[in-house]
Amino acid sequence: MFKCIPIFKGCNRQVEFVDKRHCSLPTVPEEILRYSRTLEELFLDANHIRDLPKNFFRLHRLRKLGLSDNEIARLPPDIQHFENLVELDVSRNDIPDIPDDIKHLKSLQVADFSSNPIPKLPAGFSQLKNLTVLGLNDMSLTTLPADFGCLTQLESLELRENLLKHLPESISKLTKLKRLDLGDNEIEQLPPYLGYLPALQELWLDHNQLTKLPPELGLLSNLTYLDVSENRLEEVPNEISGLVNLTDLDLAQNLLEFLPDGIASLHRLTILKLDQNRLQRLNTNIGDCENMQELILTENFLSELPASIGQMTKLSNLNVDRNALEYLPIEIGNCSSLGVLSLRDNKLKKLPPELGNCSVLHVLDVSGNQLQYLPYSLVNLQLKAVWLSENQAQPLLTFQPDTDEETGEQVLTCYLLPQQEYQPIAPDFPPGQLYRSSEKFDSTEFHQYQQQARELESDSEGWEEREQSRTHSVKFNPDVPTHEKDSTFTRQNTPHPKELRDKAKKLILKHQKTDEPAAGGLEPLSEEKHSKQEYSSTTVESTTSPSSNYSEEPSLKQATLHGQPQQLLVKTQTSQQQPPPLTMAAEPKSQTMTAASTASQDDDDDDEENDEAGGGEDIKLNNFNKSELLSSLRKIIKHTKFKKRPPNKVQKLCLKTL
């Protein structure tokens, strides 16, 4: 029996290009190996590949290989089998070293090993003589091989973010080098042979430790871009005038106090950055750079600008923020292409009227100055933003015409003019006020002020006055019902805890004074006193019948004794029968009156209860205040033997006793 062996569709396809970027691949796909005879370009960037299998290096026809942004931990020596490889990108991996066998890649022209923890290059690396573009950024290189200059075909060399301190002398042999990036290293002195790179067009030396530049740098006649920012340069050689093709010069964040006169020879210069230096003046011939378009002078010590600045007719952006300018030259009006003028944080007191000749000016920033007004000539401009204050809400304000009292000329003003300086911190710190100042805030003085305020508040005297003067508190004024208007309870402001304690002490003292025995008052007995004293009781017989009904609103009488006032009792009247008057015998041993009762077994039958009252003198009932009567009854309830009985029954019993 014969078996048919199927021929897979597409097995003979001529595949030359495979793109598997951003596919989250953990390994190299096996199907790629089917195209080993035809595949020329393979891109596996941005995956999770960790290992390269051995059969992967059978792709002998491969010309471009992209393995960046993976997790490759080792570059095996088998990479030498890629004899036809022209471009190799293994950047942003975890490769610790480059195998020496890489020297066999004779056709390699573009290589990028950036962002790998590689401390040094292999000895055979210099044999890659066809390299034109080499990326060695963000590695741990401390030195370069001495024969590094053998890579004579190099046109672009990037060595940014390494630990290089020196460059090999053989680097001068890179006569075809056009772009050299040495930024963010630890180079302290630039070798003079760096000036022997005739084809060099871009040179990046920013963020190093350079204190000076070699005069040979002026030999780079083809140089168009030079970045020496963030170094420690104290001077620039006058030979910089040889950079006749230079268009961009960045000297920011250095220690420069002056510029060489040779800088005026850079007629093609379009961008000059000199911010964050120590410049006290600009060269008078700076205007010879007639092609200047952007001039940045922020954070220096300039007190004036040269008049030759008016020769920069192509200047579009002038930034002189945070200097010490006291005036602007009238020649500024000749800068016909000026679109953005920033003069923030200077000492300007007026602007020249010639500024109105800058017909394309659309942004003017003069905040943080001492301007009294703006020139009236600005009305001729199509301004889109005029900044007069750092916390200005809108970019363009409404201006009103005015007349200068000194010169009589017409000017422009608004509510932000004249500009005012910030006030320093006041010596006192009244509460509820804010202060703005450029000085550093000292919190110790403020804490001392708070401590003094607390000591004043701790004084117990005058807490009532302070309570009345509290205006920040919330006061509620609800509609009080009519039946509650006579209430003695009122809403008070919530006092401070210290004030509350002082108030409580005063109230306690006040109650103690009112409770003391005096004419017109009785001393209330506590339970302890009541238990110690001996009481003699008299039985009070009542002739009221069980069917007698007493009204719940008795007539109020005032009880007075012959000599001293005693406890208050109440007499009730009925519509059918009037109870006989009660007479109570006085006890000579005690002037206080107590009541006692023996209840029957049935608590609901209040008419058969026996009441006992302490001795006292005869009581005369007169008109009495209802609230005081109820208060007296509560005291009787509290200090009698009826304490355990329900309050309502005790009150009824007292009424019946009367």
C-alpha positions as MATLAB code, in Angstrom:
seq = 'MFKCIPIFKGCNRQVEFVDKRHCSLPTVPEEILRYSRTLEELFLDANHIRDLPKNFFRLHRLRKLGLSDNEIARLPPDIQHFENLVELDVSRNDIPDIPDDIKHLKSLQVADFSSNPIPKLPAGFSQLKNLTVLGLNDMSLTTLPADFGCLTQLESLELRENLLKHLPESISKLTKLKRLDLGDNEIEQLPPYLGYLPALQELWLDHNQLTKLPPELGLLSNLTYLDVSENRLEEVPNEISGLVNLTDLDLAQNLLEFLPDGIASLHRLTILKLDQNRLQRLNTNIGDCENMQELILTENFLSELPASIGQMTKLSNLNVDRNALEYLPIEIGNCSSLGVLSLRDNKLKKLPPELGNCSVLHVLDVSGNQLQYLPYSLVNLQLKAVWLSENQAQPLLTFQPDTDEETGEQVLTCYLLPQQEYQPIAPDFPPGQLYRSSEKFDSTEFHQYQQQARELESDSEGWEEREQSRTHSVKFNPDVPTHEKDSTFTRQNTPHPKELRDKAKKLILKHQKTDEPAAGGLEPLSEEKHSKQEYSSTTVESTTSPSSNYSEEPSLKQATLHGQPQQLLVKTQTSQQQPPPLTMAAEPKSQTMTAASTASQDDDDDDEENDEAGGGEDIKLNNFNKSELLSSLRKIIKHTKFKKRPPNKVQKLCLKTL';
ca = [
       0.000    0.000    0.000;
       1.340    3.414   -0.937;
       0.934    6.561    1.166;
       0.598    9.930   -0.373;
       2.950   12.484    1.008;
       1.220   15.854    0.587;
       3.208   18.777   -0.625;
       2.566   21.733    1.696;
       1.235   24.721   -0.064;
       3.725   27.538   -0.135;
       6.759   25.540    0.892;
       8.705   26.874   -2.047;
       7.751   30.542   -1.534;
      10.533   33.072   -1.962;
      10.199   34.970    1.387;
      12.706   37.776    1.751;
      11.138   39.996    4.428;
       9.568   39.131    7.831;
       8.325   41.717   10.330;
       7.331   40.368   13.767;
       7.795   43.518   15.832;
       5.575   44.061   18.897;
       4.144   40.555   18.836;
       5.030   39.537   22.432;
       7.063   36.614   21.175;
       8.865   34.644   23.922;
      11.147   32.872   21.446;
      12.187   33.045   17.819;
       9.340   31.534   15.728;
      10.256   28.193   14.170;
       8.506   28.919   10.888;
      11.130   31.562   10.170;
      13.703   28.821    9.721;
      11.831   27.559    6.669;
      12.978   30.624    4.787;
      16.687   30.197    5.489;
      17.578   30.152    1.797;
      15.718   33.336    0.859;
      15.197   35.508    3.960;
      17.150   38.776    3.834;
      15.395   41.107    6.306;
      14.141   39.986    9.731;
      12.722   42.327   12.389;
      11.926   40.880   15.807;
      12.141   44.125   17.781;
      10.082   44.815   20.930;
       9.356   41.244   21.992;
      10.302   39.048   24.971;
      13.010   36.947   23.353;
      15.715   35.836   25.788;
      17.751   33.249   23.862;
      18.823   32.863   20.264;
      18.700   29.187   19.199;
      21.616   27.653   17.329;
      19.641   26.979   14.137;
      18.752   30.674   14.074;
      22.235   31.406   12.695;
      21.578   29.291    9.591;
      19.952   32.299    7.952;
      23.062   32.880    5.854;
      21.420   35.254    3.385;
      20.287   37.647    6.139;
      21.240   41.275    5.450;
      19.193   43.215    8.075;
      18.526   41.933   11.586;
      16.551   43.822   14.234;
      16.552   42.460   17.803;
      16.214   45.668   19.824;
      13.984   45.980   22.900;
      14.141   42.343   23.906;
      15.567   40.456   26.877;
      18.540   38.843   25.198;
      21.143   37.994   27.834;
      23.878   36.685   25.551;
      25.118   37.238   22.043;
      26.572   33.843   21.019;
      29.771   33.514   18.925;
      27.685   31.903   16.185;
      26.820   35.392   15.052;
      29.919   35.124   12.851;
      27.865   33.011   10.416;
      25.958   36.116    9.312;
      28.604   36.884    6.722;
      26.219   38.910    4.561;
      24.820   40.985    7.441;
      24.825   44.728    6.688;
      22.688   46.151    9.518;
      22.552   44.845   13.093;
      20.488   46.353   15.903;
      20.708   44.696   19.344;
      20.155   47.848   21.408;
      18.190   47.878   24.677;
      18.881   44.312   25.759;
      20.840   42.694   28.596;
      23.945   41.746   26.646;
      27.010   41.946   28.946;
      29.686   41.762   26.227;
      30.295   41.571   22.501;
      31.965   38.359   21.285;
      35.288   38.809   19.543;
      33.975   36.693   16.660;
      31.974   39.662   15.511;
      35.077   40.672   13.570;
      34.051   38.183   10.880;
      31.080   40.317    9.866;
      33.039   41.965    7.121;
      29.952   43.356    5.407;
      28.569   45.092    8.507;
      27.936   48.797    7.876;
      25.371   49.845   10.507;
      25.577   48.540   14.082;
      23.819   49.656   17.249;
      24.802   48.202   20.627;
      23.330   51.030   22.727;
      21.754   50.520   26.164;
      23.549   47.325   27.053;
      25.829   46.791   30.082;
      28.957   46.412   27.962;
      32.115   47.734   29.738;
      34.512   47.462   26.777;
      34.751   46.640   23.114;
      36.456   43.414   21.951;
      39.927   43.571   20.415;
      38.710   42.515   16.990;
      36.043   45.219   16.860;
      38.339   47.533   14.918;
      38.404   45.050   12.043;
      34.858   46.027   11.058;
      36.310   48.411    8.531;
      33.098   48.813    6.558;
      31.212   50.361    9.463;
      29.690   53.727    8.591;
      27.192   54.197   11.449;
      28.009   53.006   14.968;
      25.819   53.498   18.051;
      27.450   52.931   21.437;
      25.184   55.119   23.610;
      24.235   54.447   27.217;
      26.805   51.761   27.920;
      29.523   51.480   30.532;
      32.502   52.242   28.309;
      35.449   53.809   30.083;
      37.924   53.689   27.173;
      38.044   53.010   23.462;
      40.534   50.645   21.774;
      43.759   52.313   20.747;
      43.236   51.242   17.144;
      39.703   52.587   17.058;
      40.787   54.902   14.267;
      40.983   51.918   11.926;
      37.239   52.296   11.365;
      38.052   54.756    8.636;
      34.663   54.498    6.928;
      32.769   55.810    9.941;
      30.457   58.729    9.201;
      28.404   58.771   12.408;
      29.746   57.836   15.839;
      27.564   58.080   18.949;
      29.203   57.627   22.350;
      26.673   59.492   24.539;
      26.106   58.576   28.201;
      29.254   56.612   28.914;
      32.159   57.008   31.325;
      34.758   58.195   28.849;
      37.472   60.533   30.106;
      39.889   60.389   27.169;
      39.784   59.755   23.451;
      42.430   57.743   21.577;
      44.676   59.734   19.280;
      43.824   57.440   16.408;
      40.386   59.038   16.270;
      41.945   61.711   14.072;
      42.060   59.106   11.294;
      38.278   59.177   10.991;
      38.502   61.581    8.095;
      34.996   60.733    6.851;
      33.314   61.291   10.194;
      30.424   63.763    9.896;
      28.656   63.353   13.220;
      30.345   62.836   16.587;
      28.339   62.687   19.802;
      30.384   62.711   23.005;
      27.703   64.211   25.252;
      27.160   63.191   28.860;
      30.585   61.736   29.580;
      33.394   62.707   31.939;
      35.781   64.367   29.499;
      37.787   67.118   31.221;
      40.075   68.115   28.360;
      39.340   67.932   24.683;
      42.320   66.632   22.647;
      43.628   69.000   19.954;
      43.612   66.276   17.318;
      39.834   66.447   17.414;
      40.220   69.458   15.167;
      41.706   67.252   12.441;
      38.375   65.837   11.330;
      37.816   67.843    8.162;
      34.427   66.312    7.314;
      32.894   66.835   10.761;
      29.573   68.689   10.620;
      27.991   68.029   14.033;
      29.861   67.921   17.334;
      28.087   67.245   20.646;
      30.143   67.903   23.762;
      27.372   68.837   26.213;
      27.275   67.736   29.836;
      30.980   67.050   30.361;
      33.647   68.592   32.580;
      35.328   70.833   30.013;
      36.948   74.041   31.258;
      38.262   75.237   27.888;
      38.210   74.409   24.194;
      41.343   73.801   22.109;
      42.146   76.450   19.483;
      42.364   73.654   16.913;
      38.607   73.476   17.108;
      38.549   76.409   14.724;
      39.907   74.153   11.971;
      36.549   72.415   11.607;
      35.502   74.615    8.732;
      32.568   72.344    7.780;
      31.092   72.290   11.255;
      27.461   73.436   11.300;
      26.354   72.439   14.809;
      28.349   72.796   18.030;
      26.899   72.022   21.455;
      29.164   72.710   24.440;
      26.398   73.387   26.984;
      26.460   72.225   30.598;
      30.202   72.349   31.070;
      32.569   74.575   33.042;
      33.834   76.783   30.255;
      35.261   80.085   31.418;
      36.260   81.284   27.960;
      35.896   80.483   24.297;
      38.962   80.716   22.008;
      38.951   83.487   19.460;
      39.778   80.860   16.819;
      36.100   79.996   16.850;
      35.909   82.506   14.020;
      37.144   79.722   11.737;
      33.799   77.952   11.985;
      32.528   79.844    8.998;
      29.690   77.391    8.281;
      28.422   77.236   11.849;
      24.674   77.793   12.119;
      23.883   76.546   15.668;
      26.043   77.363   18.704;
      24.965   76.292   22.182;
      27.087   77.660   25.034;
      24.387   77.572   27.738;
      25.045   76.716   31.392;
      28.711   77.542   31.575;
      30.828   80.109   33.416;
      31.394   82.546   30.568;
      31.892   86.210   31.504;
      32.571   87.485   27.994;
      32.556   86.360   24.383;
      35.465   86.502   21.926;
      35.331   89.095   19.198;
      35.742   86.295   16.679;
      32.136   85.305   17.236;
      31.110   88.222   15.035;
      32.725   86.416   12.096;
      30.092   83.672   12.226;
      27.961   85.236    9.531;
      25.877   82.100    9.000;
      25.005   81.751   12.655;
      21.234   81.525   13.104;
      20.851   80.231   16.694;
      22.993   81.390   19.616;
      22.206   80.154   23.140;
      24.047   81.854   25.981;
      21.581   81.370   28.844;
      22.732   80.709   32.424;
      26.190   82.179   32.174;
      27.885   85.181   33.807;
      27.864   87.595   30.909;
      27.962   91.250   31.932;
      27.993   92.657   28.430;
      27.659   91.638   24.806;
      30.217   92.418   22.136;
      29.447   95.607   20.292;
      29.988   93.814   16.978;
      27.485   91.047   17.781;
      25.219   92.619   15.195;
      27.537   91.387   12.443;
      25.777   88.030   12.737;
      23.162   89.352   10.344;
      21.544   85.928    9.832;
      20.750   85.524   13.510;
      17.197   84.263   14.070;
      17.178   83.169   17.723;
      19.200   84.792   20.507;
      18.798   83.407   24.043;
      20.423   85.453   26.830;
      18.380   84.288   29.836;
      19.846   84.442   33.347;
      22.951   86.539   32.924;
      24.085   89.885   34.353;
      23.456   92.092   31.337;
      22.571   95.696   32.127;
      22.251   96.784   28.487;
      22.148   95.493   24.934;
      24.485   96.827   22.231;
      23.031   99.131   19.630;
      24.309   96.826   16.884;
      21.517   94.428   17.742;
      19.432   96.473   15.345;
      21.450   94.968   12.473;
      19.863   91.570   13.097;
      17.017   92.121   10.710;
      16.219   88.390   10.602;
      15.993   88.040   14.367;
      12.631   86.466   15.265;
      13.094   85.433   18.935;
      14.944   87.509   21.539;
      14.913   86.289   25.135;
      16.683   88.380   27.811;
      14.748   87.151   30.879;
      16.191   87.502   34.383;
      18.951   89.972   33.709;
      19.536   93.532   34.934;
      18.445   95.520   31.875;
      17.634   99.137   32.656;
      16.705  100.203   29.136;
      16.419   98.957   25.563;
      18.318  100.566   22.682;
      16.141  102.452   20.237;
      17.756  100.391   17.455;
      15.557   97.497   18.586;
      12.965   98.938   16.253;
      15.101   97.913   13.265;
      14.551   94.228   14.009;
      11.757   94.017   11.500;
      11.372   90.248   11.807;
      11.105   90.201   15.600;
       8.060   88.168   16.598;
       8.710   87.228   20.249;
      10.374   89.608   22.711;
      10.749   88.359   26.290;
      12.174   90.785   28.877;
      10.824   89.207   32.062;
      12.352   90.073   35.456;
      14.580   93.003   34.608;
      14.786   96.641   35.768;
      13.125   98.319   32.824;
      11.274  101.546   33.611;
      10.153  102.345   30.061;
      10.174  100.892   26.565;
      11.324  102.879   23.513;
       8.553  104.048   21.167;
      10.587  102.594   18.286;
       9.412   99.180   19.445;
       6.264   99.880   17.482;
       8.281   99.531   14.262;
       8.614   95.767   14.828;
       5.652   95.115   12.591;
       5.464   91.331   13.126;
       5.826   91.429   16.931;
       2.994   89.360   18.413;
       4.270   88.326   21.885;
       5.660   90.834   24.388;
       6.599   89.694   27.902;
       7.686   92.482   30.252;
       6.437   91.093   33.583;
       8.570   91.614   36.658;
       9.860   95.056   35.656;
       9.222   98.634   36.826;
       7.323   99.980   33.850;
       5.104  102.997   34.399;
       3.350  102.686   31.055;
       3.711  101.258   27.538;
       4.539  103.283   24.414;
       1.506  104.340   22.431;
       3.152  103.087   19.227;
       2.207   99.527   20.219;
      -1.314  100.168   18.938;
       0.061   99.690   15.429;
       1.039   96.082   16.156;
      -1.033   92.919   15.902;
      -0.163   91.757   19.407;
      -1.599   88.450   20.572;
      -0.111   88.454   24.080;
       1.206   91.186   26.372;
       2.360   89.851   29.731;
       2.640   92.427   32.507;
       2.411   90.134   35.539;
       3.390   86.584   36.353;
      -0.146   85.737   37.517;
      -1.935   87.527   34.711;
      -5.079   85.618   33.789;
      -5.470   86.641   30.145;
      -2.755   87.028   27.503;
      -4.147   90.300   26.175;
      -5.465   93.167   28.297;
      -7.544   96.241   27.583;
      -5.408   99.369   27.462;
      -6.442  102.994   27.803;
      -4.622  106.006   26.341;
      -3.018  108.375   28.801;
      -0.527  111.237   28.890;
       2.873  111.126   30.518;
       3.059  113.998   33.019;
       6.813  114.468   32.578;
       7.163  114.334   28.803;
       3.598  115.043   27.748;
       3.655  112.222   25.213;
       0.730  109.883   24.756;
       1.129  106.466   26.346;
      -0.844  103.310   27.082;
      -1.873  102.184   30.541;
      -4.064   99.577   32.232;
      -4.911   98.321   35.706;
      -1.557   96.483   35.957;
       0.437   99.638   35.341;
       2.546  101.014   36.893;
       4.196   97.773   37.870;
       4.800   97.307   41.579;
       7.502   95.410   43.390;
       6.567   92.645   45.785;
       6.277   93.693   49.425;
       8.568   91.977   51.934;
       7.206   89.966   54.815;
       5.761   92.216   57.496;
       7.268   91.997   61.010;
       3.836   91.223   62.492;
       1.536   88.524   61.297;
      -2.062   89.655   61.714;
      -4.364   86.680   61.217;
      -6.319   86.362   58.016;
      -3.763   88.167   55.822;
      -1.417   86.722   53.200;
       1.953   88.085   52.146;
       4.048   87.489   49.033;
       7.792   87.903   49.036;
      10.909   86.650   47.330;
      12.630   86.253   50.682;
      12.851   82.911   52.374;
      10.080   82.454   54.903;
      11.256   82.096   58.483;
       8.763   79.954   60.351;
      10.288   80.587   63.792;
       8.910   84.131   63.974;
       5.491   82.932   62.961;
       5.490   80.219   65.651;
       6.474   82.819   68.234;
       3.541   84.921   67.185;
       1.200   81.936   67.508;
       2.563   81.148   70.966;
       1.866   84.707   72.135;
      -1.650   84.459   70.792;
      -2.241   81.220   72.708;
      -1.022   82.807   75.936;
      -3.477   85.655   75.496;
      -6.310   83.240   74.852;
      -5.439   81.182   77.918;
      -6.448   84.083   80.172;
      -9.725   83.106   81.811;
     -10.813   86.709   82.222;
     -12.901   88.179   79.462;
     -14.052   84.912   77.911;
     -17.581   86.219   77.657;
     -16.413   89.270   75.719;
     -14.364   87.108   73.365;
     -17.333   84.867   72.827;
     -19.487   87.814   71.821;
     -16.796   89.064   69.410;
     -16.448   85.774   67.548;
     -17.599   86.821   64.108;
     -16.300   83.789   62.237;
     -18.603   81.380   63.992;
     -21.771   80.083   62.402;
     -24.978   81.337   64.044;
     -28.269   79.552   63.543;
     -31.519   81.488   63.891;
     -34.340   78.976   63.398;
     -38.000   79.864   63.742;
     -38.843   79.306   67.390;
     -42.323   77.849   68.006;
     -44.650   79.971   70.121;
     -44.826   77.433   72.934;
     -41.034   77.427   73.232;
     -40.425   81.171   73.254;
     -40.606   81.346   77.049;
     -37.978   78.639   77.415;
     -34.916   79.491   79.451;
     -32.700   77.462   77.094;
     -30.826   79.526   74.498;
     -28.316   78.546   71.827;
     -24.802   79.772   72.570;
     -21.637   79.808   70.489;
     -19.483   76.769   71.043;
     -16.608   78.009   73.183;
     -12.987   76.981   73.124;
     -12.225   74.064   75.534;
     -10.263   76.443   77.769;
     -13.114   78.929   77.740;
     -15.561   76.132   78.490;
     -13.648   75.102   81.585;
     -13.504   78.687   82.838;
     -17.195   79.116   82.187;
     -18.008   75.911   84.063;
     -16.066   77.106   87.101;
     -18.008   80.364   87.184;
     -21.325   78.584   86.868;
     -20.453   76.195   89.689;
     -19.536   79.090   91.960;
     -22.746   80.855   91.040;
     -24.904   77.840   91.946;
     -23.089   77.374   95.208;
     -23.886   80.945   96.196;
     -27.586   80.610   95.320;
     -27.941   77.311   97.197;
     -26.510   78.636  100.452;
     -29.145   79.159  103.254;
     -30.172   82.792  103.352;
     -33.244   84.906  103.807;
     -35.746   83.822  101.184;
     -34.060   80.467  100.444;
     -33.530   76.992  101.904;
     -30.443   74.830  101.962;
     -31.081   71.640   99.950;
     -30.124   68.490  101.689;
     -27.956   65.888  100.096;
     -28.574   62.221  100.619;
     -25.689   61.937  103.063;
     -26.944   64.826  105.196;
     -30.435   63.515  105.000;
     -29.383   60.115  106.331;
     -27.485   61.601  109.254;
     -30.225   63.913  110.527;
     -33.046   62.697  112.703;
     -36.471   63.412  111.450;
     -39.732   63.461  113.416;
     -42.802   62.958  111.357;
     -46.455   63.767  111.996;
     -49.343   61.962  110.510;
     -51.588   64.044  108.348;
     -55.160   62.896  108.132;
     -57.006   63.651  104.970;
     -60.812   63.846  104.779;
     -60.942   63.727  101.054;
     -63.050   60.997   99.592;
     -61.774   58.581   96.966;
     -64.141   60.083   94.470;
     -62.712   63.564   94.858;
     -61.107   64.910   91.706;
     -58.306   67.408   91.900;
     -57.472   69.561   88.965;
     -54.036   69.142   87.419;
     -53.504   72.884   87.366;
     -53.588   73.941   91.006;
     -53.790   77.512   92.171;
     -50.347   78.747   92.876;
     -49.664   80.009   96.356;
     -46.605   81.253   98.151;
     -45.788   79.447  101.366;
     -44.332   81.600  104.077;
     -43.397   80.697  107.627;
     -43.503   82.824  110.737;
     -39.871   83.767  110.855;
     -38.062   81.703  108.192;
     -39.402   80.464  104.840;
     -39.567   76.697  104.529;
     -40.333   74.150  101.799;
     -43.077   74.990   99.331;
     -46.339   73.048   99.218;
     -49.303   73.339   96.872;
     -53.023   73.308   97.621;
     -55.477   72.057   94.980;
     -59.067   73.041   94.620;
     -61.909   70.955   93.308;
     -65.215   71.928   91.879;
     -67.246   69.712   94.223;
     -65.487   69.608   97.596;
     -62.933   71.853   99.251;
     -60.329   69.981  101.316;
     -59.836   71.225  104.832;
     -56.799   73.373  105.491;
     -53.755   71.568  106.661;
     -51.890   72.490  109.794;
     -48.397   71.221  110.371;
     -46.804   71.206  113.792;
     -43.398   72.766  114.010;
     -40.482   70.710  115.273;
     -38.056   72.755  117.349;
     -35.065   70.559  116.594;
     -35.205   70.997  112.815;
     -36.482   73.684  110.506;
     -36.454   71.456  107.454;
     -39.467   69.585  106.307;
     -39.492   66.036  104.979;
     -42.261   63.876  103.684;
     -42.748   60.172  103.836;
     -45.470   57.844  102.822;
     -46.443   54.264  103.201;
     -48.131   53.002  100.091;
     -50.823   50.395  100.026;
     -50.482   47.153   98.160;
     -52.360   48.531   95.203;
     -50.179   51.309   93.708;
     -52.986   52.558   91.551;
     -55.169   53.503   94.529;
     -53.644   56.846   95.459;
     -56.458   57.923   97.755;
     -55.657   55.388  100.512;
     -51.987   56.278  100.814;
     -50.603   57.449  104.164;
     -48.269   60.420  103.974;
     -45.805   61.585  106.561;
     -44.339   65.073  106.603;
     -41.526   66.561  108.662;
     -42.217   69.150  111.291;
     -42.557   72.759  110.393;
     -44.416   75.898  111.198;
     -47.775   76.921  109.825;
     -47.750   77.605  106.084;
     -49.654   80.399  104.382;
     -50.279   79.861  100.674;
     -50.122   82.896   98.465;
     -49.566   83.503   94.766;
     -46.397   81.796   93.532;
     -44.591   81.386   90.243;
     -45.402   78.132   88.475;
     -41.851   77.356   87.371;
     -40.444   77.933   90.868;
     -43.145   75.724   92.329;
     -42.311   72.886   89.973;
     -38.649   73.325   90.827;
     -39.429   73.059   94.527;
     -41.462   69.918   93.931;
     -38.541   68.348   92.129;
     -36.332   69.078   95.158;
     -38.891   67.470   97.437;
     -38.975   64.413   95.202;
     -35.211   64.230   95.194;
     -34.728   64.465   98.941;
     -37.650   62.406  100.224;
     -38.293   58.754  100.749;
     -40.413   58.739   97.617;
     -37.313   58.737   95.504;
     -37.901   55.190   94.259;
     -41.494   55.843   93.301;
     -42.434   57.095   89.845;
     -42.203   60.905   89.658;
     -45.788   61.379   88.501;
     -47.229   59.507   91.487;
     -45.003   61.380   93.908;
     -46.246   64.671   92.522;
     -49.845   63.518   92.835;
     -49.225   62.382   96.394;
     -47.785   65.762   97.311;
     -50.823   67.472   95.816;
     -53.217   65.269   97.767;
     -51.282   65.848  100.965;
     -51.803   69.573  100.565;
];
